[in-house]
Amino acid sequence: MVFRMSARTNLLIQAEKVFNAFGYRRTSMGEVAKVAGVSRQGLYHHFPNKPALFVAVMTRGHTETVNQSIEARDAARARGADFEAIVTAMLDARFGTMLRWMRTTPHWGEIFEEVTRRCAQVVLEQTLRFNRLLTELVQNEIESGRLELAEGVTPEELAAAFSTAARGVNLNYPPPDTATVHVEYERHVRLLMCGANRKRVKTVRLSAVLPQNTVRA
């Protein structure tokens, strides 16, 4: 069966390319219409102005990364991955995808500013949605008997810690290599689990999860 892309989705894909190429300020509705192969009237039929188009593009992007994290979770489960690897796959689908997207545009700083200014609600909604997925994953591990959280640690807190760690990896300097950033995500996940899990099936060696350049006392 062949699925045809909707006109609106095509406009969002083409608009993202234009925002990436020119940044928010230099992007015009006329340029988006030209790249998308539609008239300005056709573009304005779907989006009343540039801010609305930008929010729609970012909404699609953030929603897709969470959708991809669900697919990554299911694929990791299907291949028999352990809990930490499943979490890592989900983090890479969300935060790794965003990091790789950032590397496609020289205007990511400007675009990030506009996202902060115009898309805070969208980012919040998808952040909460993603953390709920992680929380469900943690709860499933607890119910299966494979995980017992340390005293005072809740599933919600551990899920948020995973996300915070991945976001921190993305902000590291020098910037992480997009091809291997998932390794950094997993290292932080396993390190967090050393403190969060009271019921370890096997001992995790700190040398396997700490960065190689960690200074030891």
N, C-alpha and C positions, 0 to 999 in steps of 0.2 A: 504494500500500500504506500502511495506517495503522499506525503503531507506537504501542503503548500503553506509557505510562510505568510502570515497576515501582513497587510500593508502597514499597519502600525508597528509591528515588530521590525519590519525592514527599515522603516524610518528611524527607529531607535538605534538599530545597528549602524546605519549610515551616519547618524548624528554623533554617535560615540566616536567614530573615526574622525569626524571633523573637530570635535572638542579635543581629541587627542592631538590632532595636527596643529591646531591654532590656539588652544587654550580657551577658557570661557570668554574673556573679554573680546577677543578678535573673531570669535565665531559669529556668523550672521545667519539668520534664517534663510536668506537667499542662497548662501553657500551650501547649507544643509540640503535645501531643495534641489540644487544643482547636482550635488553628489548622489542624492537619492533618486534622481531622474524623475522628479515630480515638479509640478508647478508650485509657486508660492502659495496659491490658494489651496492646493491639495495638502500642503504641509500645515497651513493654518486651520484646515478642517479638523485635524487631529490634535493640534497643540496651539493654544491661543498666543503664545509668546515664547521667547527664548528661555526665561526662567522655568516655565512649565515643562518645556522640552528637556531641559537639563535635569530637573527633578525626576522626570519619567525615565531618563537614561540611567540615572544612578539607582533608582528604585529597581529597575530591571537587573542591574548589575549585582546589587546586594542580595536581592531575592534569589538570583541564580546561584550565587556562591553557597547559600544555605541549602538550596535544592541539591547542589552537587555534593554537599557534605553528607546528605542522606544516601545518595548513590554510593559515595565512597565508604560509608559505614557498612552498607549492605554487601558491597564487594569484598571488603576486608573480612567480614563475618563469613562469607561464602568460602574464602580461601583458608579459613581456620586461624586467623590472626588472633593474637592475645589482646587483652583489654587495652594495653598501652598503645599497641599498633593501630587499633581501631580508632582510638582518640586522635592519634597522630594523623591518620588518613583524613579524619574530619577537619582537623585544624588546617591541614595543607589545602583541602578543598576550599576552605573559606579564606584563611589568611594568606596562604601561599598563592592562591589565584589572584588576590588583590595585589600582592607584592609583584607578581609577574606582570599584571596589568600596569602598575605604576611605572615599570621599566619600559613600557611601550611609548611613553609620552614624555617630552622634555618639559611639559607644563604641569607636571603632577602637583607641584607646590601650589600653584594658582588654583588648580582644580580641587585640591584638598581644602583650600580656604573656602571655596564656594560650596563644597559639600557641607562643611561645618556651618556655614551661614544659612544655607537653604534646605538642607536635607537632614537636619538633626533628628526629626521624628522618624524618618525612614530608617536611618542608621540604628536608632534605638529599637524600633520594632523588630528589625532583623537580628540585632544583637540578642535581644530577649528570646526570640524564636530559636536561635542557635544554642543559646545557653540552656534552654529547656530540653533540647535534644541531647545535649551532653549530660544534663541532670538525669534524664530518663536512662541513659546508658549506665551511669553510675548506680542508679537505683536497681537496675537489672542485675548488675554484678553483685550487689549486696544481697538481693533476693535469691540469687543462685548459690550463695554461700562462698563465693570466690573472693569477696571483698568485705572487710570489716574496717570501717573508718575509725581513725583515732578519736579519742574523746574530744568533744567540742567541735569536730569537723562535720559539716553537713554536706549532703550531695550537691546542694546549690552552690555552696562555697567552693567545693572542689572543682565544679564545672566552671565557675567564674575564674578560678585560678588558672585553669588550662587556657582559657581565652586570653587572660591577661599576660600569661607567659608568652604565648604566640605573638601577641601584639607587640610585646617588648622585643622579641627576636627581630621582628620587622623593622624596628626603630634603631637597632644596633648600629654602631659606627666602628669600623667600616661596614657598609651595608652587606647583608648576607647574600651568598650566591643563590640565585633562584633555583638552580639545578639541584642544590643539596640542602636547601633550607628545611626540608622535611626532616633531615637528620637532626638539626637543631631543635625542631619542635619535639621530636621523640626524646631527645636527651633531657629536655626540661620536663616533659611528661613523666618520665621514669624517675627523675629526681624528686618531683612533687609526690609521686607515689611512695617513695621511700619514707616520707614523713606522714603521709595520709593513711596508708594501709597498715593496719595492725596484724593482718592475717596474710603474711607472705608465703606463697607456695614454695618459692625459692628465694635465696638471698641475692639481692641485687648489688653488685660491686659498684661502689661509688666511682671508681676509675672508669667504668663503662658509661656513666651518665654525666659526669662533670666535664666541662670544656677542658681540652688538653692544656690550655694555658692558665688553668686555675692555679693560684699560688697556694701552696699548702704550708701550714704553720710548722 
